Amino acid sequence: MTSAPYSILFGSSRPDGVDATPEPDYFRDLRLDQVVAVLTGSPDQFRLASLYHAMLDDPATLRLRQDVFDDVADGGTRATLDRFSAGMASIHNALRAVASLQVQAQQDRWHLNAAATYCATLHALADGLSTASSEGLREIGRRVRDITESTDFHRLEQESARLEDDLGALRYGVYLQGGKITVGGYDGEPDYGEQVVALFARFRQEAPVADREEQQRQRRVKYAGGDPVRERIVGLVARLHPQLFADLAAFRTQHPDFLDPLVSLFYREIQFYLRYDDLRRRLERAGMPMVRPELRDGPGLEAQDVYDLALANVAGDRAADAIVGNDLSLTPDERRVVITGPNQGGKTTFSRTIGQLHHLAALGCPVPGRAVSLAVPDRIFTHYEREELGHRTGKLEDDLLRLQAILEHATRDSVVILNEIFASTTTADAVELARGVLGRLEAGEALCVCVTFLDEIAQLPHTVTLVAQVDPDDVARRTFRVIRAAADGRAYATALAAKHGLTYDDVKRRVR
């Protein structure tokens, strides 16, 4: 019953080693490690982190993922995938229960539960994906349909249904006399269990049907084993009906590994989409847009109302009030961007946003913003200050070594983000060194974003300058708006002067 391999993340050619992709060096600088921690949960049950680490460079695979994300955003498709995930979780819970039980009859019964749930889950998935829009989900639907129409699956389904019916019709009596429990045939005695349930039914608060079913599944798993009385009763019932339980044992022997590898892989990989879609839905409910980016064939960038995804996630329901979106437009020839302005004005946050956009787009994911058009990078490089580095070599030497590695590996398709480089040296030396680094990157045509306080860097030729703004009526208040403007240093100087009481009006009052 094994089907040909197909990946909802990579199509028909899943790369070797992708599940061991390490966290990129730039992740912490861009706070993508925080985003991935939210997406995967702790522990990372589905081993998703490596999948969020691995950027793609194949346009067809990127389109596959973007189309699947569009499908997942649809309520009907999302409901189908949620039901499939719930069914698969129930199956795995049942199989784990098998491993924890001591009595073979119980093990066999839980194995049958898992198989019956598997059959129903696959039929529902094939039916639900028949109306999917994306080629990826339609292909999964076709392959699951092939599984359900196979001879092996029909045999599994028919045998499990017959055993379920036979076990459902089974009746026996449990008789209590003092400390003794006897199991015997059922002879029409009153069912006191039903009477007790009916007596207390009036006190029960009904949950939604789906919730009740899930709670019942969890209770069955929780109380599957570990109860010697229950296990003893099951063993005695098996002795009363030897042929039925022999058939049950034979079923487990004949169908030990009924999970198709395609289904298991899909169950794991679809969580990549569902977890990210959960994040998207939370942010959109909070008023923060996310969009499918347009992927360019060449350089250039258009970004409207983009924001830091990690920051928005932390803000939660207050994101729309707490987070400020920004815009950036670059022509194919504009490859060097310098962001300057007052401290704590949003410069570093905006630089992180640009890096996040490129990494998330290279995963095929929706990106934070209202409209985004960009080219997928081959690599992303960052240089942000790290407290743990430079203790042995010194800060300047550490800067130089890290930047040298970037210069050696960056290409015209790379994105390089530099945050306040050479802050440990004199202004004159910092300007001279930064000019050299930016000149090398410009020659290599990499897209470079540099955050700095040094206006001399912002005034280099062929440079797009962005300036973090302050409130014109209160220069000490940051607006967190970053706009395209000439860098003259006055905004930062004015804010500094106000902070230390050195504005013209402050000094004039003191003189008086």
C-alpha positions in Angstrom: 0.0 0.0 0.0 3.1 2.2 -0.2 2.7 5.2 -2.6 5.3 7.1 -4.6 7.0 9.9 -2.6 5.6 13.4 -2.9 6.3 16.4 -0.6 3.9 19.2 -0.1 6.9 21.4 0.6 9.2 20.3 -2.2 7.1 18.5 -4.8 8.5 15.3 -6.3 12.1 16.0 -5.4 12.6 16.4 -1.7 16.3 17.4 -1.0 18.5 15.1 1.1 19.6 16.5 4.4 16.9 19.3 4.5 15.7 18.0 7.8 19.1 18.7 9.3 19.4 22.3 8.1 21.0 24.3 10.9 19.8 27.7 12.1 21.4 30.3 9.9 23.9 32.7 11.5 21.6 35.7 10.8 18.6 34.3 12.5 19.2 35.8 15.9 20.1 39.2 14.5 16.8 39.3 12.6 14.9 37.8 15.5 13.7 35.0 13.3 14.7 32.6 16.0 11.9 34.0 18.1 9.4 33.7 15.2 10.4 30.0 14.6 10.1 29.3 18.3 6.5 30.4 18.2 5.8 28.4 15.1 7.3 25.1 16.2 6.4 25.2 19.9 8.3 23.4 22.6 9.1 20.6 22.1 9.3 20.8 18.3 6.9 17.8 17.9 7.0 17.8 14.1 10.7 18.8 13.6 9.7 21.9 11.8 12.6 24.2 12.7 14.9 22.9 10.1 12.2 23.5 7.5 11.9 27.1 8.5 15.7 27.4 8.3 16.0 26.3 4.6 15.6 29.0 2.0 14.6 27.9 -1.5 16.0 29.0 -4.8 13.7 27.1 -7.2 10.9 29.3 -8.6 8.6 26.3 -9.2 8.9 25.1 -5.6 8.3 28.7 -4.3 5.1 29.0 -6.4 4.0 25.5 -5.1 4.3 26.8 -1.5 2.7 30.1 -2.2 -0.3 28.4 -3.8 -0.7 26.0 -0.9 -0.6 28.9 1.5 -3.4 30.6 -0.5 -5.4 27.4 -0.3 -4.8 27.0 3.5 -6.1 30.5 4.0 -9.5 29.3 2.6 -11.8 28.3 5.4 -13.0 25.1 3.8 -9.6 23.8 2.9 -8.3 24.8 6.4 -11.1 22.8 8.0 -10.3 19.7 5.9 -6.6 19.9 7.0 -7.5 20.5 10.6 -9.8 17.4 10.6 -7.0 15.4 9.0 -4.5 16.6 11.6 -6.9 15.7 14.4 -7.5 12.3 12.9 -3.8 11.6 12.6 -3.1 12.8 16.1 -5.8 10.4 17.4 -4.1 7.5 15.4 -0.7 8.2 16.9 -2.2 8.5 20.3 -3.8 5.1 19.9 -0.6 3.5 18.6 1.3 5.0 21.6 -1.3 3.5 23.9 -0.6 0.1 22.3 3.0 0.4 23.4 2.0 1.2 27.0 -0.5 -1.7 27.5 0.3 -5.1 29.1 -2.6 -7.2 27.9 -2.5 -8.4 24.3 -6.3 -8.1 23.8 -6.1 -4.4 24.8 -3.1 -3.8 22.5 -5.0 -5.5 19.6 -8.1 -3.4 20.3 -6.2 -0.1 20.3 -4.4 -1.1 17.1 -7.8 -1.7 15.5 -9.0 1.7 16.7 -6.0 3.3 15.0 -6.6 1.4 11.7 -10.3 2.3 11.6 -9.6 5.9 12.3 -6.9 5.9 9.6 -9.4 4.6 7.0 -12.0 7.2 7.8 -9.4 10.0 7.9 -8.0 9.2 4.5 -11.4 9.1 2.9 -12.3 12.5 4.4 -9.0 14.0 3.2 -9.4 12.7 -0.3 -12.9 14.1 -0.5 -11.9 17.4 1.1 -9.0 18.1 -1.2 -11.0 17.4 -4.3 -11.9 21.1 -4.4 -8.5 22.5 -3.5 -7.1 25.1 -5.8 -3.4 24.6 -5.5 -1.7 21.9 -7.6 0.2 20.7 -4.5 -2.9 19.9 -2.5 -4.7 18.5 -5.5 -1.8 16.1 -6.1 -1.9 15.0 -2.5 -5.6 14.4 -2.9 -5.1 12.3 -6.0 -2.4 10.2 -4.4 -4.5 9.7 -1.2 -7.4 8.7 -3.5 -5.1 6.1 -5.1 -4.3 4.7 -1.7 -8.0 4.4 -0.7 -8.7 2.6 -4.0 -5.9 0.1 -3.6 -6.6 -3.6 -2.9 -4.5 -3.5 0.3 -6.5 -0.5 1.7 -9.9 -2.1 0.8 -8.8 -5.2 2.7 -7.7 -3.1 5.7 -11.0 -1.2 5.6 -13.2 -4.2 5.3 -11.5 -6.2 8.0 -11.4 -3.4 10.4 -15.1 -2.5 9.8 -16.1 -6.2 10.4 -14.1 -6.4 13.6 -15.5 -3.1 14.8 -19.0 -4.4 14.2 -18.3 -7.7 15.9 -16.8 -6.0 18.9 -19.6 -3.4 19.0 -22.1 -6.2 19.3 -20.2 -8.0 22.1 -22.1 -8.1 25.4 -20.9 -9.4 28.7 -21.6 -8.9 32.4 -19.3 -7.8 35.2 -20.5 -9.1 38.5 -19.3 -7.6 41.8 -19.6 -9.7 45.0 -17.6 -8.3 47.9 -14.0 -8.0 46.7 -14.5 -10.5 43.9 -15.1 -9.6 40.3 -16.5 -12.1 37.9 -17.0 -11.8 34.1 -19.6 -13.8 32.4 -22.1 -13.9 29.6 -24.8 -11.2 29.3 -28.3 -12.5 30.1 -30.4 -9.4 29.8 -29.5 -8.0 33.2 -30.1 -4.2 33.7 -27.2 -2.0 32.7 -26.4 0.0 35.8 -23.8 2.0 34.0 -26.5 3.5 31.7 -28.7 4.2 34.7 -25.9 6.1 36.5 -25.1 8.1 33.3 -28.8 9.0 32.9 -29.0 10.0 36.6 -26.2 12.5 36.4 -26.9 13.7 32.8 -28.8 16.7 34.1 -25.7 18.1 35.8 -23.5 17.8 32.7 -22.6 21.0 30.7 -22.5 20.1 27.0 -19.4 21.0 25.0 -19.5 21.4 21.2 -19.7 18.0 19.5 -16.1 18.3 18.1 -14.8 19.2 21.6 -16.7 16.3 23.2 -15.3 13.8 20.6 -11.7 15.0 21.2 -12.2 14.9 25.0 -13.5 11.3 24.7 -10.4 10.4 22.6 -8.1 11.8 25.1 -9.9 10.0 28.0 -9.6 6.7 26.1 -5.9 7.2 25.6 -5.4 8.4 29.2 -7.1 5.4 30.7 -6.1 2.8 28.2 -3.6 1.1 30.5 -2.2 1.2 34.0 -5.4 -0.2 35.6 -4.9 -3.8 36.5 -8.6 -4.4 37.2 -9.5 -3.1 33.8 -6.8 -5.2 32.2 -7.9 -8.3 34.0 -11.5 -7.8 32.9 -10.4 -7.5 29.3 -8.4 -10.6 29.6 -11.4 -12.5 30.9 -13.7 -11.2 28.2 -11.1 -12.4 25.6 -11.3 -15.9 27.2 -15.1 -15.8 26.9 -14.9 -15.0 23.1 -11.7 -16.7 21.9 -12.4 -16.7 18.2 -13.3 -13.0 18.0 -10.1 -12.0 19.9 -8.0 -14.5 17.8 -9.3 -12.6 14.7 -8.4 -9.3 16.4 -4.9 -10.6 17.1 -4.6 -11.8 13.5 -5.6 -8.4 12.2 -2.8 -6.7 14.1 -0.3 -9.3 12.8 -1.5 -8.9 9.2 -1.5 -5.1 9.3 1.4 -4.1 11.6 2.4 -0.9 9.7 -0.7 0.4 7.8 0.4 4.1 7.8 1.5 5.0 4.2 4.8 6.9 4.1 3.1 9.6 1.9 0.4 10.2 4.5 3.0 10.3 7.4 5.1 12.8 5.5 2.1 14.9 4.6 0.9 15.0 8.2 4.3 16.3 9.3 4.9 18.8 6.5 1.4 20.3 6.4 2.1 21.5 9.9 4.6 23.9 8.3 1.6 25.6 6.6 -0.9 25.3 9.4 1.4 26.8 12.1 2.4 29.7 9.9 -1.3 30.2 8.9 -2.2 30.3 12.6 0.3 33.1 13.1 -1.0 35.0 10.1 -4.6 34.7 11.3 -3.6 36.0 14.8 -1.9 39.0 13.3 -4.6 39.8 10.8 -7.2 39.7 13.6 -5.0 42.2 15.4 -5.0 44.5 12.3 -1.6 43.6 10.9 -1.6 42.6 7.2 0.3 39.7 5.7 0.6 39.2 2.0 1.8 36.9 -0.7 5.0 38.5 -2.0 5.5 39.0 -5.8 8.8 37.3 -6.6 11.0 39.2 -9.1 13.4 37.8 -11.6 15.9 40.6 -10.9 16.9 43.3 -8.5 14.5 45.9 -7.0 12.2 46.1 -4.0 8.7 47.4 -3.4 7.4 47.2 0.2 4.3 48.8 1.6 3.3 48.9 5.3 5.9 46.3 6.2 6.8 45.6 9.9 8.9 43.4 12.2 7.1 40.1 12.5 8.8 39.2 15.8 7.8 42.5 17.3 4.2 42.2 16.1 3.9 38.7 17.6 5.1 40.0 21.0 2.6 42.9 20.8 -0.3 40.4 20.2 -3.8 41.9 20.2 -2.3 45.4 20.6 -0.1 45.1 17.5 -2.1 47.6 15.3 -1.6 50.2 18.0 1.9 49.4 19.0 3.6 48.6 15.6 4.3 51.2 12.9 4.5 50.0 9.3 7.0 51.5 6.8 7.5 51.7 3.1 10.5 51.2 0.9 10.9 51.4 -2.9 14.1 50.6 -4.7 14.8 50.5 -8.4 17.0 47.7 -9.8 20.0 50.1 -9.8 19.6 51.1 -6.1 21.6 48.5 -4.2 22.9 50.5 -1.2 20.5 51.7 1.5 21.7 53.7 4.5 19.3 54.2 7.5 20.1 57.0 9.9 18.3 59.2 12.4 18.0 59.4 16.2 18.6 56.6 18.6 15.6 54.4 19.4 13.9 55.7 16.3 13.2 52.4 14.6 16.3 52.1 12.4 17.4 48.7 13.6 13.9 47.4 13.6 13.4 48.4 10.0 16.7 46.8 9.0 15.5 43.6 10.6 12.2 43.9 8.8 14.0 44.0 5.4 15.9 40.8 6.3 12.8 39.0 7.5 11.0 39.9 4.3 13.7 38.3 2.2 14.0 35.1 4.3 10.3 34.5 4.6 9.8 35.1 0.9 12.5 32.6 0.2 10.5 30.0 2.2 7.4 30.7 0.1 5.6 32.2 3.1 3.3 35.2 3.3 5.3 38.2 4.5 4.4 41.0 7.0 3.1 43.9 5.0 0.4 45.2 2.7 2.2 44.7 -0.6 5.7 43.3 -1.3 7.7 42.7 -4.4 11.3 41.4 -4.2 13.9 39.1 -5.6 14.7 35.9 -3.6 18.3 36.1 -2.3 20.8 33.3 -2.6 22.1 34.1 0.9 21.5 36.6 3.7 24.3 38.1 5.7 24.1 40.3 8.9 26.4 42.1 11.1 24.9 43.2 14.4 26.7 43.9 17.6 26.9 40.7 19.8 28.0 41.1 23.4 29.6 37.6 23.6 31.9 38.3 20.6 35.1 40.3 20.7 36.2 39.4 24.2 39.4 37.7 23.0 40.1 39.5 19.8 38.8 43.0 20.6 35.6 44.6 19.1 37.3 46.2 16.1 39.2 43.0 15.1 36.0 41.0 15.5 34.2 43.5 13.2 36.9 43.2 10.6 36.9 39.4 10.7 33.2 39.0 10.4 32.9 41.6 7.6 35.8 39.9 5.8 33.7 36.7 5.7 30.7 38.5 4.4 32.8 40.2 1.6 34.3 36.9 0.6 30.9 35.1 0.1 28.3 37.8 -0.8 27.2 37.8 -4.4 25.0 40.1 -6.6 22.0 38.0 -5.4 22.8 38.3 -1.7 21.3 40.6 0.9 23.7 42.2 3.4 22.4 44.0 6.6 24.9 46.0 8.6 24.0 47.5 11.9 26.3 50.3 13.3 29.5 48.8 12.2 32.9 50.0 13.6 31.2 51.7 16.6 34.2 50.8 18.7 36.7 53.0 16.8 37.0 56.7 16.2 34.5 58.5 13.9 37.2 59.2 11.2 38.3 55.6 11.2 34.8 54.3 11.2 33.9 56.4 8.2 37.0 55.3 6.3 36.5 51.6 7.1 32.8 51.7 6.3 33.5 53.4 3.0 35.8 50.5 2.1 33.3 47.8 3.1 30.3 49.5 1.3 32.5 50.1 -1.8 33.3 46.4 -2.0 29.7 45.4 -1.6 28.6 47.9 -4.2 31.2 46.5 -6.6 29.7 43.1 -6.0 26.2 44.4 -6.6 24.8 42.9 -3.4 21.8 44.6 -1.8 23.2 46.3 1.3 21.3 47.9 4.1 23.4 49.8 6.6 22.2 51.4 9.8 24.5 54.2 11.0 24.8 57.5 12.9 27.5 58.6 10.6 26.1 61.1 8.0 29.3 60.8 6.0 28.4 57.3 5.1 24.9 58.3 4.1 26.4 60.9 1.7 28.3 58.4 -0.3 27.4 58.3 -4.1 24.7 55.9 -5.3 23.2 55.7 -1.8 19.5 55.7 -0.9 19.2 57.4 2.5 16.3 56.6 4.9 15.8 58.7 8.0 14.0 57.7 11.2 11.6 60.5 12.0 10.8 62.4 15.2 7.6 64.4 16.0 8.2 67.9 14.7 6.3 69.3 17.7 8.3 67.2 20.2 11.7 66.2 18.9 12.2 63.9 21.8 9.3 61.7 20.7 10.0 59.1 18.1 7.4 58.4 15.4 9.1 55.1 14.3 8.4 56.2 10.7 11.4 55.7 8.4 11.2 57.7 5.2 13.3 58.3 2.2 15.1 61.6 2.8 18.4 63.3 2.8 20.5 62.7 6.0 21.6 66.0 7.5 22.0 64.9 11.1 19.7 67.6 12.4 17.0 65.3 13.6 19.4 63.3 15.8 21.3 66.4 16.9 18.1 68.2 17.9 16.8 65.2 19.8 20.1 64.9 21.6 20.1 68.5 22.5 16.5 68.3 23.8 17.4 65.2 25.9 20.2 67.0 27.6 18.5 70.4 27.9 20.8 72.0 25.4 18.4 73.4 22.8 18.5 77.1 22.0 15.5 77.8 24.1 17.0 75.7 27.0 20.2 77.6 27.0 18.5 80.9 26.6 16.4 80.3 29.7 19.5 79.4 31.7 21.3 82.6 30.5 18.3 84.7 31.6 
